């Protein structure tokens, strides 16, 4: 045994359906409609499950830091400003306050 594999219910469902495709119980076309994916993606999943086993249905970016996140330095500066008790009424006001006070770029 290699270790413990933690997967979500969605991934369990995917694995079940991909296993049925591998066992020729359902067609890739049927599995595509069940999983609401394209046939091409089903072929990719089938290939990954063949190569990696159950780990093949787990998203590869799980546990990794998002490449769309804000820099840590910016997050810390925003928290500092927030802790200075800036009076805000809504999200837009907060954003405008940060821009005005510290030239924090709005995204």
C-alpha positions in Angstrom: 0.0 0.0 0.0 1.5 3.4 -1.1 -0.5 5.5 1.3 -3.8 7.1 2.0 -5.6 8.7 -0.9 -8.1 11.4 0.0 -10.7 12.2 -2.8 -13.9 14.1 -2.9 -17.3 12.5 -3.6 -17.2 14.1 -7.1 -13.9 12.3 -7.7 -15.4 9.0 -6.4 -18.2 9.4 -8.9 -15.8 10.2 -11.7 -13.7 7.2 -10.8 -16.7 4.9 -10.8 -17.8 6.0 -14.2 -14.3 5.9 -15.7 -13.9 2.4 -14.3 -17.1 1.4 -16.1 -15.6 2.8 -19.3 -12.4 0.8 -18.8 -14.5 -2.3 -18.2 -16.5 -1.6 -21.4 -19.8 -1.4 -19.4 -20.6 2.0 -20.8 -19.3 4.0 -23.8 -17.1 7.1 -23.5 -20.0 9.0 -25.1 -22.4 7.9 -22.3 -19.9 8.7 -19.6 -19.3 12.2 -21.1 -23.0 13.0 -20.7 -23.1 11.5 -17.2 -20.1 13.6 -16.1 -21.0 16.6 -18.2 -17.6 16.5 -19.9 -16.5 16.2 -23.5 -15.6 12.9 -25.0 -12.0 14.1 -25.4 -11.8 14.8 -21.7 -13.1 11.3 -20.9 -10.4 9.8 -23.1 -7.8 11.9 -21.1 -9.3 10.7 -17.8 -9.3 7.1 -18.9 -5.7 7.3 -19.9 -4.7 8.9 -16.6 -6.5 6.2 -14.6 -4.8 3.5 -16.7 -1.4 5.1 -15.9 -1.9 6.4 -12.4 -4.8 4.4 -11.0 -7.2 6.1 -8.7 -4.9 9.1 -8.4 -5.7 9.8 -12.1 -9.1 11.5 -11.3 -7.6 13.9 -8.7 -7.0 17.4 -10.1 -3.3 18.1 -10.5 -3.3 21.5 -8.9 -4.8 20.3 -5.6 -2.7 21.5 -2.7 -0.8 23.9 -4.8 -0.8 27.7 -4.4 -3.0 29.4 -7.0 -1.1 31.2 -9.7 -4.0 33.8 -9.8 -3.6 34.8 -6.1 -2.4 38.2 -4.8 1.2 38.6 -3.6 1.6 37.9 0.1 3.1 41.4 0.6 -0.1 43.0 -0.7 -2.3 40.8 1.4 -0.4 41.8 4.5 -0.6 45.5 3.6 -4.4 45.2 3.1 -4.8 43.6 6.5 -2.7 46.3 8.1 -4.9 49.0 6.6 -8.0 47.1 7.6 -6.8 46.9 11.2 -6.4 50.6 11.3 -10.2 50.8 11.7 -11.0 52.2 8.3 -14.7 52.9 8.4 -16.3 51.1 5.5 -19.9 50.7 4.3 -19.5 48.3 1.4 -16.9 46.4 -0.7 -16.5 49.3 -3.2 -15.9 51.8 -0.4 -13.2 49.5 1.1 -11.5 49.2 -2.3 -11.6 53.0 -2.9 -10.3 53.7 0.7 -7.3 51.4 0.1 -6.5 53.0 -3.2 -6.8 56.5 -1.8 -4.8 55.8 1.4 -2.1 53.6 0.2 -2.2 53.5 -3.6 -3.2 49.8 -3.5 -4.1 48.7 -7.0 -7.6 47.5 -7.5 -8.0 44.2 -9.3 
